[in-house]
Amino acid sequence: MAFSEIEKKRVEKQMDAYIEKKRPPPHIRPNLDFGYQLQGQSVEVFEIRPMFGHPEKKRNTPVAKATYVKASRKWKLYWMRADLKWHRYEPHGSLRSLAEFFEVLEADDYGCFWG
């Protein structure tokens, strides 16, 4: 089930603010940028870089995913492992808000998101 229109606008507003703070200076953005997408009840943060050998094409590399569970009113946090599958981020598997999601991403205690 997808977000309602009100929930979607609230999530987009918070995500836009986070991504804008995270983005590098404009002169670096052709080589490195960040974005997000909403899919159903999930929001996925990704890195945008030119493809090796084809710099005119861009590729998105997943960084983190948060999925909202309406029943518990919490967000589940995931990271992508080397097997290219999403795995629960156990130290902080359940979060109360997107603000907490942003804090965990920025802290990146185990180097799972930003390396």
Biopython code that builds the backbone (N, CA, C, O; Angstrom):
import numpy as np
from Bio.PDB.StructureBuilder import StructureBuilder

atoms = [
    (1, "MET", "N", (0.841, -1.185, 0.000)),
    (1, "MET", "CA", (0.000, 0.000, 0.000)),
    (1, "MET", "C", (0.884, 1.246, 0.000)),
    (1, "MET", "O", (1.842, 1.323, 0.770)),
    (2, "ALA", "N", (0.580, 2.197, -0.835)),
    (2, "ALA", "CA", (1.379, 3.416, -0.962)),
    (2, "ALA", "C", (0.967, 4.444, 0.086)),
    (2, "ALA", "O", (-0.063, 4.304, 0.746)),
    (3, "PHE", "N", (1.792, 5.480, 0.224)),
    (3, "PHE", "CA", (1.482, 6.590, 1.117)),
    (3, "PHE", "C", (0.235, 7.306, 0.613)),
    (3, "PHE", "O", (-0.033, 7.323, -0.588)),
    (4, "SER", "N", (-0.530, 7.900, 1.534)),
    (4, "SER", "CA", (-1.614, 8.787, 1.121)),
    (4, "SER", "C", (-0.967, 10.054, 0.555)),
    (4, "SER", "O", (0.236, 10.257, 0.719)),
    (5, "GLU", "N", (-1.740, 10.891, -0.099)),
    (5, "GLU", "CA", (-1.186, 12.108, -0.695)),
    (5, "GLU", "C", (-0.571, 13.016, 0.372)),
    (5, "GLU", "O", (0.484, 13.607, 0.139)),
    (6, "ILE", "N", (-1.199, 13.133, 1.513)),
    (6, "ILE", "CA", (-0.680, 13.983, 2.596)),
    (6, "ILE", "C", (0.628, 13.401, 3.135)),
    (6, "ILE", "O", (1.608, 14.124, 3.317)),
    (7, "GLU", "N", (0.636, 12.089, 3.388)),
    (7, "GLU", "CA", (1.860, 11.439, 3.870)),
    (7, "GLU", "C", (2.981, 11.576, 2.847)),
    (7, "GLU", "O", (4.131, 11.837, 3.202)),
    (8, "LYS", "N", (2.636, 11.397, 1.581)),
    (8, "LYS", "CA", (3.632, 11.488, 0.515)),
    (8, "LYS", "C", (4.261, 12.875, 0.479)),
    (8, "LYS", "O", (5.481, 12.992, 0.368)),
    (9, "LYS", "N", (3.456, 13.922, 0.571)),
    (9, "LYS", "CA", (3.971, 15.299, 0.563)),
    (9, "LYS", "C", (4.862, 15.555, 1.774)),
    (9, "LYS", "O", (5.887, 16.227, 1.659)),
    (10, "ARG", "N", (4.480, 15.028, 2.928)),
    (10, "ARG", "CA", (5.274, 15.199, 4.147)),
    (10, "ARG", "C", (6.633, 14.511, 3.997)),
    (10, "ARG", "O", (7.664, 15.081, 4.354)),
    (11, "VAL", "N", (6.627, 13.290, 3.471)),
    (11, "VAL", "CA", (7.874, 12.542, 3.261)),
    (11, "VAL", "C", (8.742, 13.257, 2.230)),
    (11, "VAL", "O", (9.946, 13.415, 2.435)),
    (12, "GLU", "N", (8.140, 13.689, 1.125)),
    (12, "GLU", "CA", (8.903, 14.390, 0.086)),
    (12, "GLU", "C", (9.543, 15.667, 0.618)),
    (12, "GLU", "O", (10.687, 15.973, 0.282)),
    (13, "LYS", "N", (8.822, 16.407, 1.437)),
    (13, "LYS", "CA", (9.359, 17.649, 2.010)),
    (13, "LYS", "C", (10.585, 17.360, 2.884)),
    (13, "LYS", "O", (11.597, 18.054, 2.788)),
    (14, "GLN", "N", (10.489, 16.342, 3.728)),
    (14, "GLN", "CA", (11.609, 15.978, 4.604)),
    (14, "GLN", "C", (12.783, 15.442, 3.795)),
    (14, "GLN", "O", (13.935, 15.782, 4.063)),
    (15, "MET", "N", (12.486, 14.599, 2.800)),
    (15, "MET", "CA", (13.554, 14.037, 1.983)),
    (15, "MET", "C", (14.235, 15.113, 1.142)),
    (15, "MET", "O", (15.459, 15.113, 1.016)),
    (16, "ASP", "N", (13.466, 16.022, 0.569)),
    (16, "ASP", "CA", (14.053, 17.115, -0.213)),
    (16, "ASP", "C", (15.026, 17.923, 0.638)),
    (16, "ASP", "O", (16.119, 18.261, 0.182)),
    (17, "ALA", "N", (14.636, 18.233, 1.868)),
    (17, "ALA", "CA", (15.499, 19.013, 2.766)),
    (17, "ALA", "C", (16.773, 18.239, 3.097)),
    (17, "ALA", "O", (17.861, 18.814, 3.094)),
    (18, "TYR", "N", (16.648, 16.939, 3.383)),
    (18, "TYR", "CA", (17.824, 16.130, 3.715)),
    (18, "TYR", "C", (18.783, 16.035, 2.527)),
    (18, "TYR", "O", (19.986, 16.250, 2.676)),
    (19, "ILE", "N", (18.248, 15.716, 1.358)),
    (19, "ILE", "CA", (19.092, 15.553, 0.173)),
    (19, "ILE", "C", (19.769, 16.871, -0.179)),
    (19, "ILE", "O", (20.940, 16.880, -0.560)),
    (20, "GLU", "N", (19.060, 17.966, -0.059)),
    (20, "GLU", "CA", (19.656, 19.265, -0.394)),
    (20, "GLU", "C", (20.838, 19.575, 0.521)),
    (20, "GLU", "O", (21.835, 20.138, 0.069)),
    (21, "LYS", "N", (20.738, 19.212, 1.808)),
    (21, "LYS", "CA", (21.871, 19.423, 2.730)),
    (21, "LYS", "C", (23.018, 18.475, 2.432)),
    (21, "LYS", "O", (24.180, 18.822, 2.647)),
    (22, "LYS", "N", (22.710, 17.286, 1.940)),
    (22, "LYS", "CA", (23.718, 16.252, 1.684)),
    (22, "LYS", "C", (24.462, 16.465, 0.367)),
    (22, "LYS", "O", (25.607, 16.034, 0.225)),
    (23, "ARG", "N", (23.824, 17.122, -0.592)),
    (23, "ARG", "CA", (24.409, 17.272, -1.933)),
    (23, "ARG", "C", (25.731, 18.032, -1.883)),
    (23, "ARG", "O", (25.896, 18.947, -1.077)),
    (24, "PRO", "N", (26.673, 17.651, -2.748)),
    (24, "PRO", "CA", (27.948, 18.369, -2.833)),
    (24, "PRO", "C", (27.760, 19.715, -3.537)),
    (24, "PRO", "O", (26.681, 19.992, -4.059)),
    (25, "PRO", "N", (28.801, 20.552, -3.555)),
    (25, "PRO", "CA", (28.709, 21.838, -4.262)),
    (25, "PRO", "C", (28.377, 21.623, -5.744)),
    (25, "PRO", "O", (28.680, 20.568, -6.301)),
    (26, "PRO", "N", (27.754, 22.622, -6.379)),
    (26, "PRO", "CA", (27.310, 22.467, -7.777)),
    (26, "PRO", "C", (28.391, 22.031, -8.758)),
    (26, "PRO", "O", (28.087, 21.295, -9.697)),
    (27, "HIS", "N", (29.628, 22.449, -8.582)),
    (27, "HIS", "CA", (30.669, 22.070, -9.547)),
    (27, "HIS", "C", (31.068, 20.594, -9.445)),
    (27, "HIS", "O", (31.706, 20.063, -10.355)),
    (28, "ILE", "N", (30.702, 19.935, -8.356)),
    (28, "ILE", "CA", (31.015, 18.509, -8.171)),
    (28, "ILE", "C", (29.850, 17.616, -8.635)),
    (28, "ILE", "O", (30.057, 16.441, -8.938)),
    (29, "ARG", "N", (28.664, 18.152, -8.688)),
    (29, "ARG", "CA", (27.467, 17.356, -8.974)),
    (29, "ARG", "C", (27.487, 16.578, -10.289)),
    (29, "ARG", "O", (26.846, 15.530, -10.359)),
    (30, "PRO", "N", (28.175, 17.023, -11.322)),
    (30, "PRO", "CA", (28.236, 16.165, -12.514)),
    (30, "PRO", "C", (28.959, 14.842, -12.261)),
    (30, "PRO", "O", (28.745, 13.872, -12.988)),
    (31, "ASN", "N", (29.816, 14.795, -11.231)),
    (31, "ASN", "CA", (30.567, 13.574, -10.912)),
    (31, "ASN", "C", (30.036, 12.831, -9.691)),
    (31, "ASN", "O", (30.299, 11.639, -9.527)),
    (32, "LEU", "N", (29.295, 13.523, -8.836)),
    (32, "LEU", "CA", (28.743, 12.912, -7.628)),
    (32, "LEU", "C", (27.546, 13.721, -7.166)),
    (32, "LEU", "O", (27.640, 14.931, -6.963)),
    (33, "ASP", "N", (26.432, 13.048, -7.002)),
    (33, "ASP", "CA", (25.235, 13.703, -6.496)),
    (33, "ASP", "C", (24.424, 12.666, -5.723)),
    (33, "ASP", "O", (24.753, 11.480, -5.738)),
    (34, "PHE", "N", (23.375, 13.109, -5.054)),
    (34, "PHE", "CA", (22.521, 12.216, -4.280)),
    (34, "PHE", "C", (21.071, 12.470, -4.643)),
    (34, "PHE", "O", (20.698, 13.579, -5.028)),
    (35, "GLY", "N", (20.262, 11.437, -4.516)),
    (35, "GLY", "CA", (18.843, 11.547, -4.803)),
    (35, "GLY", "C", (18.062, 10.549, -3.983)),
    (35, "GLY", "O", (18.626, 9.812, -3.174)),
    (36, "TYR", "N", (16.768, 10.529, -4.194)),
    (36, "TYR", "CA", (15.905, 9.561, -3.518)),
    (36, "TYR", "C", (14.714, 9.255, -4.407)),
    (36, "TYR", "O", (14.417, 9.984, -5.353)),
    (37, "GLN", "N", (14.041, 8.166, -4.084)),
    (37, "GLN", "CA", (12.799, 7.827, -4.765)),
    (37, "GLN", "C", (11.850, 7.177, -3.772)),
    (37, "GLN", "O", (12.270, 6.509, -2.827)),
    (38, "LEU", "N", (10.567, 7.387, -4.006)),
    (38, "LEU", "CA", (9.528, 6.750, -3.200)),
    (38, "LEU", "C", (8.963, 5.575, -3.982)),
    (38, "LEU", "O", (8.661, 5.689, -5.170)),
    (39, "GLN", "N", (8.825, 4.447, -3.298)),
    (39, "GLN", "CA", (8.225, 3.259, -3.901)),
    (39, "GLN", "C", (7.319, 2.631, -2.859)),
    (39, "GLN", "O", (7.794, 2.078, -1.868)),
    (40, "GLY", "N", (6.026, 2.714, -3.079)),
    (40, "GLY", "CA", (5.088, 2.175, -2.104)),
    (40, "GLY", "C", (5.255, 2.860, -0.762)),
    (40, "GLY", "O", (5.110, 4.079, -0.665)),
    (41, "GLN", "N", (5.561, 2.087, 0.279)),
    (41, "GLN", "CA", (5.770, 2.614, 1.632)),
    (41, "GLN", "C", (7.246, 2.820, 1.926)),
    (41, "GLN", "O", (7.616, 3.006, 3.086)),
    (42, "SER", "N", (8.097, 2.794, 0.914)),
    (42, "SER", "CA", (9.539, 2.891, 1.119)),
    (42, "SER", "C", (10.109, 4.139, 0.475)),
    (42, "SER", "O", (9.590, 4.655, -0.515)),
    (43, "VAL", "N", (11.196, 4.606, 1.073)),
    (43, "VAL", "CA", (11.984, 5.680, 0.490)),
    (43, "VAL", "C", (13.413, 5.160, 0.374)),
    (43, "VAL", "O", (13.968, 4.616, 1.329)),
    (44, "GLU", "N", (13.997, 5.333, -0.803)),
    (44, "GLU", "CA", (15.350, 4.831, -1.057)),
    (44, "GLU", "C", (16.269, 5.995, -1.384)),
    (44, "GLU", "O", (15.963, 6.810, -2.254)),
    (45, "VAL", "N", (17.394, 6.072, -0.685)),
    (45, "VAL", "CA", (18.413, 7.092, -0.933)),
    (45, "VAL", "C", (19.480, 6.459, -1.812)),
    (45, "VAL", "O", (19.889, 5.323, -1.577)),
    (46, "PHE", "N", (19.936, 7.203, -2.837)),
    (46, "PHE", "CA", (20.952, 6.658, -3.730)),
    (46, "PHE", "C", (21.970, 7.720, -4.115)),
    (46, "PHE", "O", (21.734, 8.924, -4.007)),
    (47, "GLU", "N", (23.109, 7.219, -4.567)),
    (47, "GLU", "CA", (24.214, 8.042, -5.048)),
    (47, "GLU", "C", (24.136, 8.061, -6.579)),
    (47, "GLU", "O", (23.840, 7.037, -7.195)),
    (48, "ILE", "N", (24.398, 9.214, -7.192)),
    (48, "ILE", "CA", (24.349, 9.355, -8.649)),
    (48, "ILE", "C", (25.757, 9.669, -9.142)),
    (48, "ILE", "O", (26.362, 10.658, -8.731)),
    (49, "ARG", "N", (26.271, 8.817, -10.028)),
    (49, "ARG", "CA", (27.607, 9.000, -10.606)),
    (49, "ARG", "C", (27.571, 8.650, -12.086)),
    (49, "ARG", "O", (26.699, 7.904, -12.531)),
    (50, "PRO", "N", (28.525, 9.191, -12.854)),
    (50, "PRO", "CA", (28.614, 8.781, -14.260)),
    (50, "PRO", "C", (29.085, 7.329, -14.352)),
    (50, "PRO", "O", (29.847, 6.860, -13.507)),
    (51, "MET", "N", (28.625, 6.628, -15.383)),
    (51, "MET", "CA", (29.042, 5.242, -15.587)),
    (51, "MET", "C", (30.486, 5.211, -16.078)),
    (51, "MET", "O", (30.898, 6.053, -16.876)),
    (52, "PHE", "N", (31.240, 4.243, -15.598)),
    (52, "PHE", "CA", (32.620, 4.081, -16.037)),
    (52, "PHE", "C", (32.631, 3.732, -17.515)),
    (52, "PHE", "O", (31.933, 2.816, -17.948)),
    (53, "GLY", "N", (33.412, 4.453, -18.277)),
    (53, "GLY", "CA", (33.503, 4.205, -19.711)),
    (53, "GLY", "C", (32.426, 4.895, -20.533)),
    (53, "GLY", "O", (32.556, 5.017, -21.751)),
    (54, "HIS", "N", (31.356, 5.350, -19.871)),
    (54, "HIS", "CA", (30.260, 6.066, -20.533)),
    (54, "HIS", "C", (29.838, 7.249, -19.658)),
    (54, "HIS", "O", (28.736, 7.242, -19.109)),
    (55, "PRO", "N", (30.687, 8.250, -19.521)),
    (55, "PRO", "CA", (30.395, 9.335, -18.582)),
    (55, "PRO", "C", (29.133, 10.135, -18.916)),
    (55, "PRO", "O", (28.632, 10.871, -18.066)),
    (56, "GLU", "N", (28.618, 10.004, -20.125)),
    (56, "GLU", "CA", (27.391, 10.715, -20.481)),
    (56, "GLU", "C", (26.169, 10.062, -19.842)),
    (56, "GLU", "O", (25.118, 10.693, -19.735)),
    (57, "LYS", "N", (26.297, 8.804, -19.415)),
    (57, "LYS", "CA", (25.209, 8.084, -18.752)),
    (57, "LYS", "C", (25.428, 8.111, -17.250)),
    (57, "LYS", "O", (26.566, 8.068, -16.782)),
    (58, "LYS", "N", (24.336, 8.182, -16.493)),
    (58, "LYS", "CA", (24.404, 8.197, -15.029)),
    (58, "LYS", "C", (23.880, 6.877, -14.481)),
    (58, "LYS", "O", (23.016, 6.236, -15.079)),
    (59, "ARG", "N", (24.424, 6.485, -13.326)),
    (59, "ARG", "CA", (23.913, 5.292, -12.648)),
    (59, "ARG", "C", (23.610, 5.643, -11.202)),
    (59, "ARG", "O", (24.297, 6.461, -10.590)),
    (60, "ASN", "N", (22.586, 5.025, -10.671)),
    (60, "ASN", "CA", (22.194, 5.228, -9.284)),
    (60, "ASN", "C", (22.645, 4.020, -8.470)),
    (60, "ASN", "O", (22.332, 2.876, -8.803)),
    (61, "THR", "N", (23.382, 4.294, -7.401)),
    (61, "THR", "CA", (23.837, 3.237, -6.512)),
    (61, "THR", "C", (23.096, 3.368, -5.185)),
    (61, "THR", "O", (23.211, 4.400, -4.524)),
    (62, "PRO", "N", (22.338, 2.345, -4.777)),
    (62, "PRO", "CA", (21.576, 2.432, -3.535)),
    (62, "PRO", "C", (22.474, 2.649, -2.316)),
    (62, "PRO", "O", (23.561, 2.079, -2.219)),
    (63, "VAL", "N", (22.002, 3.479, -1.396)),
    (63, "VAL", "CA", (22.714, 3.762, -0.150)),
    (63, "VAL", "C", (21.941, 3.194, 1.028)),
    (63, "VAL", "O", (22.504, 2.474, 1.853)),
    (64, "ALA", "N", (20.654, 3.511, 1.114)),
    (64, "ALA", "CA", (19.833, 3.067, 2.238)),
    (64, "ALA", "C", (18.368, 3.074, 1.831)),
    (64, "ALA", "O", (17.973, 3.754, 0.884)),
    (65, "LYS", "N", (17.566, 2.298, 2.568)),
    (65, "LYS", "CA", (16.130, 2.250, 2.325)),
    (65, "LYS", "C", (15.415, 2.215, 3.665)),
    (65, "LYS", "O", (15.816, 1.501, 4.584)),
    (66, "ALA", "N", (14.347, 3.002, 3.759)),
    (66, "ALA", "CA", (13.496, 2.983, 4.951)),
    (66, "ALA", "C", (12.077, 2.671, 4.494)),
    (66, "ALA", "O", (11.565, 3.277, 3.552)),
    (67, "THR", "N", (11.453, 1.720, 5.173)),
    (67, "THR", "CA", (10.093, 1.313, 4.840)),
    (67, "THR", "C", (9.189, 1.587, 6.034)),
    (67, "THR", "O", (9.461, 1.150, 7.152)),
    (68, "TYR", "N", (8.113, 2.317, 5.777)),
    (68, "TYR", "CA", (7.183, 2.666, 6.851)),
    (68, "TYR", "C", (6.188, 1.538, 7.064)),
    (68, "TYR", "O", (5.583, 1.038, 6.116)),
    (69, "VAL", "N", (6.026, 1.141, 8.330)),
    (69, "VAL", "CA", (5.064, 0.105, 8.701)),
    (69, "VAL", "C", (3.946, 0.797, 9.475)),
    (69, "VAL", "O", (4.127, 1.195, 10.625)),
    (70, "LYS", "N", (2.792, 0.934, 8.831)),
    (70, "LYS", "CA", (1.691, 1.686, 9.443)),
    (70, "LYS", "C", (1.216, 1.065, 10.750)),
    (70, "LYS", "O", (0.883, 1.788, 11.690)),
    (71, "ALA", "N", (1.181, -0.251, 10.824)),
    (71, "ALA", "CA", (0.673, -0.925, 12.022)),
    (71, "ALA", "C", (1.466, -0.556, 13.271)),
    (71, "ALA", "O", (0.885, -0.366, 14.339)),
    (72, "SER", "N", (2.773, -0.455, 13.148)),
    (72, "SER", "CA", (3.613, -0.128, 14.308)),
    (72, "SER", "C", (4.010, 1.347, 14.346)),
    (72, "SER", "O", (4.591, 1.812, 15.326)),
    (73, "ARG", "N", (3.690, 2.088, 13.263)),
    (73, "ARG", "CA", (4.045, 3.505, 13.139)),
    (73, "ARG", "C", (5.549, 3.726, 13.279)),
    (73, "ARG", "O", (6.002, 4.681, 13.911)),
    (74, "LYS", "N", (6.312, 2.809, 12.667)),
    (74, "LYS", "CA", (7.772, 2.895, 12.710)),
    (74, "LYS", "C", (8.331, 2.656, 11.320)),
    (74, "LYS", "O", (7.661, 2.124, 10.434)),
    (75, "TRP", "N", (9.575, 3.065, 11.160)),
    (75, "TRP", "CA", (10.314, 2.858, 9.921)),
    (75, "TRP", "C", (11.308, 1.731, 10.124)),
    (75, "TRP", "O", (11.999, 1.688, 11.141)),
    (76, "LYS", "N", (11.386, 0.819, 9.167)),
    (76, "LYS", "CA", (12.405, -0.228, 9.175)),
    (76, "LYS", "C", (13.537, 0.241, 8.263)),
    (76, "LYS", "O", (13.298, 0.729, 7.158)),
    (77, "LEU", "N", (14.760, 0.087, 8.737)),
    (77, "LEU", "CA", (15.931, 0.571, 8.008)),
    (77, "LEU", "C", (16.683, -0.593, 7.379)),
    (77, "LEU", "O", (16.885, -1.631, 8.010)),
    (78, "TYR", "N", (17.093, -0.409, 6.127)),
    (78, "TYR", "CA", (17.808, -1.437, 5.373)),
    (78, "TYR", "C", (19.060, -0.852, 4.737)),
    (78, "TYR", "O", (19.139, 0.344, 4.456)),
    (79, "TRP", "N", (20.033, -1.727, 4.519)),
    (79, "TRP", "CA", (21.241, -1.352, 3.763)),
    (79, "TRP", "C", (21.498, -2.439, 2.739)),
    (79, "TRP", "O", (21.096, -3.588, 2.922)),
    (80, "MET", "N", (22.174, -2.067, 1.656)),
    (80, "MET", "CA", (22.432, -3.035, 0.595)),
    (80, "MET", "C", (23.817, -3.638, 0.773)),
    (80, "MET", "O", (24.825, -2.933, 0.799)),
    (81, "ARG", "N", (23.839, -4.953, 0.895)),
    (81, "ARG", "CA", (25.100, -5.671, 1.057)),
    (81, "ARG", "C", (25.693, -6.008, -0.305)),
    (81, "ARG", "O", (25.107, -5.704, -1.344)),
    (82, "ALA", "N", (26.848, -6.631, -0.286)),
    (82, "ALA", "CA", (27.560, -6.995, -1.516)),
    (82, "ALA", "C", (26.760, -7.972, -2.383)),
    (82, "ALA", "O", (27.017, -8.078, -3.582)),
    (83, "ASP", "N", (25.793, -8.687, -1.794)),
    (83, "ASP", "CA", (24.964, -9.610, -2.578)),
    (83, "ASP", "C", (23.859, -8.874, -3.350)),
    (83, "ASP", "O", (23.030, -9.500, -4.011)),
    (84, "LEU", "N", (23.861, -7.526, -3.256)),
    (84, "LEU", "CA", (22.897, -6.654, -3.932)),
    (84, "LEU", "C", (21.463, -6.875, -3.476)),
    (84, "LEU", "O", (20.516, -6.669, -4.235)),
    (85, "LYS", "N", (21.317, -7.298, -2.222)),
    (85, "LYS", "CA", (20.000, -7.455, -1.609)),
    (85, "LYS", "C", (19.925, -6.549, -0.385)),
    (85, "LYS", "O", (20.930, -6.281, 0.274)),
    (86, "TRP", "N", (18.714, -6.086, -0.097)),
    (86, "TRP", "CA", (18.509, -5.251, 1.081)),
    (86, "TRP", "C", (18.480, -6.118, 2.334)),
    (86, "TRP", "O", (17.830, -7.163, 2.367)),
    (87, "HIS", "N", (19.196, -5.667, 3.367)),
    (87, "HIS", "CA", (19.234, -6.365, 4.657)),
    (87, "HIS", "C", (18.903, -5.371, 5.759)),
    (87, "HIS", "O", (19.273, -4.200, 5.685)),
    (88, "ARG", "N", (18.200, -5.852, 6.783)),
    (88, "ARG", "CA", (17.870, -4.976, 7.915)),
    (88, "ARG", "C", (19.155, -4.481, 8.550)),
    (88, "ARG", "O", (20.111, -5.239, 8.719)),
    (89, "TYR", "N", (19.169, -3.224, 8.896)),
    (89, "TYR", "CA", (20.300, -2.614, 9.586)),
    (89, "TYR", "C", (20.049, -2.820, 11.073)),
    (89, "TYR", "O", (19.400, -2.002, 11.724)),
    (90, "GLU", "N", (20.563, -3.904, 11.593)),
    (90, "GLU", "CA", (20.221, -4.367, 12.939)),
    (90, "GLU", "C", (20.522, -3.390, 14.083)),
    (90, "GLU", "O", (19.719, -3.315, 15.013)),
    (91, "PRO", "N", (21.609, -2.652, 14.068)),
    (91, "PRO", "CA", (21.797, -1.753, 15.214)),
    (91, "PRO", "C", (20.637, -0.770, 15.391)),
    (91, "PRO", "O", (20.350, -0.342, 16.509)),
    (92, "HIS", "N", (19.979, -0.418, 14.300)),
    (92, "HIS", "CA", (18.851, 0.513, 14.338)),
    (92, "HIS", "C", (17.767, -0.008, 13.401)),
    (92, "HIS", "O", (17.365, 0.695, 12.474)),
    (93, "GLY", "N", (17.302, -1.192, 13.624)),
    (93, "GLY", "CA", (16.357, -1.817, 12.711)),
    (93, "GLY", "C", (15.001, -1.156, 12.660)),
    (93, "GLY", "O", (14.293, -1.277, 11.660)),
    (94, "SER", "N", (14.618, -0.448, 13.732)),
    (94, "SER", "CA", (13.311, 0.176, 13.797)),
    (94, "SER", "C", (13.470, 1.612, 14.277)),
    (94, "SER", "O", (14.075, 1.866, 15.318)),
    (95, "LEU", "N", (12.919, 2.550, 13.506)),
    (95, "LEU", "CA", (13.080, 3.975, 13.810)),
    (95, "LEU", "C", (11.712, 4.628, 13.958)),
    (95, "LEU", "O", (10.732, 4.189, 13.356)),
    (96, "ARG", "N", (11.659, 5.681, 14.767)),
    (96, "ARG", "CA", (10.387, 6.357, 15.021)),
    (96, "ARG", "C", (10.028, 7.391, 13.965)),
    (96, "ARG", "O", (8.851, 7.704, 13.784)),
    (97, "SER", "N", (11.028, 7.928, 13.262)),
    (97, "SER", "CA", (10.751, 9.022, 12.327)),
    (97, "SER", "C", (11.803, 9.084, 11.228)),
    (97, "SER", "O", (12.846, 8.435, 11.307)),
    (98, "LEU", "N", (11.510, 9.874, 10.205)),
    (98, "LEU", "CA", (12.503, 10.105, 9.158)),
    (98, "LEU", "C", (13.685, 10.886, 9.708)),
    (98, "LEU", "O", (14.815, 10.693, 9.259)),
    (99, "ALA", "N", (13.444, 11.764, 10.672)),
    (99, "ALA", "CA", (14.549, 12.515, 11.291)),
    (99, "ALA", "C", (15.547, 11.555, 11.929)),
    (99, "ALA", "O", (16.756, 11.766, 11.840)),
    (100, "GLU", "N", (15.052, 10.513, 12.566)),
    (100, "GLU", "CA", (15.934, 9.506, 13.164)),
    (100, "GLU", "C", (16.666, 8.730, 12.062)),
    (100, "GLU", "O", (17.837, 8.384, 12.219)),
    (101, "PHE", "N", (15.981, 8.461, 10.955)),
    (101, "PHE", "CA", (16.594, 7.826, 9.792)),
    (101, "PHE", "C", (17.782, 8.652, 9.310)),
    (101, "PHE", "O", (18.854, 8.105, 9.050)),
    (102, "PHE", "N", (17.600, 9.962, 9.189)),
    (102, "PHE", "CA", (18.678, 10.850, 8.741)),
    (102, "PHE", "C", (19.853, 10.841, 9.720)),
    (102, "PHE", "O", (21.010, 10.858, 9.301)),
    (103, "GLU", "N", (19.560, 10.815, 11.013)),
    (103, "GLU", "CA", (20.623, 10.781, 12.029)),
    (103, "GLU", "C", (21.459, 9.510, 11.905)),
    (103, "GLU", "O", (22.687, 9.562, 11.971)),
    (104, "VAL", "N", (20.795, 8.375, 11.726)),
    (104, "VAL", "CA", (21.505, 7.100, 11.597)),
    (104, "VAL", "C", (22.346, 7.096, 10.313)),
    (104, "VAL", "O", (23.483, 6.624, 10.318)),
    (105, "LEU", "N", (21.794, 7.615, 9.227)),
    (105, "LEU", "CA", (22.551, 7.682, 7.974)),
    (105, "LEU", "C", (23.802, 8.537, 8.133)),
    (105, "LEU", "O", (24.879, 8.158, 7.673)),
    (106, "GLU", "N", (23.666, 9.670, 8.773)),
    (106, "GLU", "CA", (24.802, 10.572, 8.943)),
    (106, "GLU", "C", (25.843, 9.980, 9.884)),
    (106, "GLU", "O", (27.040, 10.140, 9.645)),
    (107, "ALA", "N", (25.426, 9.309, 10.936)),
    (107, "ALA", "CA", (26.378, 8.710, 11.880)),
    (107, "ALA", "C", (27.119, 7.551, 11.196)),
    (107, "ALA", "O", (28.334, 7.417, 11.342)),
    (108, "ASP", "N", (26.397, 6.734, 10.466)),
    (108, "ASP", "CA", (26.969, 5.594, 9.720)),
    (108, "ASP", "C", (28.049, 4.872, 10.552)),
    (108, "ASP", "O", (29.183, 4.693, 10.108)),
    (109, "ASP", "N", (27.666, 4.476, 11.739)),
    (109, "ASP", "CA", (28.594, 3.884, 12.702)),
    (109, "ASP", "C", (29.384, 2.699, 12.169)),
    (109, "ASP", "O", (30.521, 2.487, 12.591)),
    (110, "TYR", "N", (28.821, 1.926, 11.263)),
    (110, "TYR", "CA", (29.477, 0.725, 10.768)),
    (110, "TYR", "C", (29.922, 0.827, 9.325)),
    (110, "TYR", "O", (30.336, -0.171, 8.737)),
    (111, "GLY", "N", (29.846, 2.019, 8.739)),
    (111, "GLY", "CA", (30.289, 2.212, 7.358)),
    (111, "GLY", "C", (29.449, 1.474, 6.335)),
    (111, "GLY", "O", (29.947, 1.122, 5.266)),
    (112, "CYS", "N", (28.181, 1.233, 6.642)),
    (112, "CYS", "CA", (27.314, 0.488, 5.728)),
    (112, "CYS", "C", (26.675, 1.374, 4.660)),
    (112, "CYS", "O", (26.303, 0.874, 3.598)),
    (113, "PHE", "N", (26.542, 2.656, 4.909)),
    (113, "PHE", "CA", (25.843, 3.525, 3.982)),
    (113, "PHE", "C", (26.782, 4.326, 3.089)),
    (113, "PHE", "O", (26.700, 4.242, 1.863)),
    (114, "TRP", "N", (27.655, 5.086, 3.689)),
    (114, "TRP", "CA", (28.519, 5.984, 2.932)),
    (114, "TRP", "C", (29.938, 5.458, 2.784)),
    (114, "TRP", "O", (30.786, 6.120, 2.185)),
    (115, "GLY", "N", (30.207, 4.264, 3.328)),
    (115, "GLY", "CA", (31.512, 3.642, 3.135)),
    (115, "GLY", "C", (32.530, 3.887, 4.185)),
    (115, "GLY", "O", (33.652, 3.391, 4.084)),
]
sb = StructureBuilder()
sb.init_structure("model")
sb.init_model(0)
sb.init_chain("A")
sb.init_seg("    ")
for serial, (resi, resn, name, xyz) in enumerate(atoms, 1):
    if name == "N":
        sb.init_residue(resn, " ", resi, " ")
    sb.init_atom(name, np.array(xyz, "f"), 0.0, 1.0, " ", f" {name:<3s}", serial, name[0])
structure = sb.get_structure()
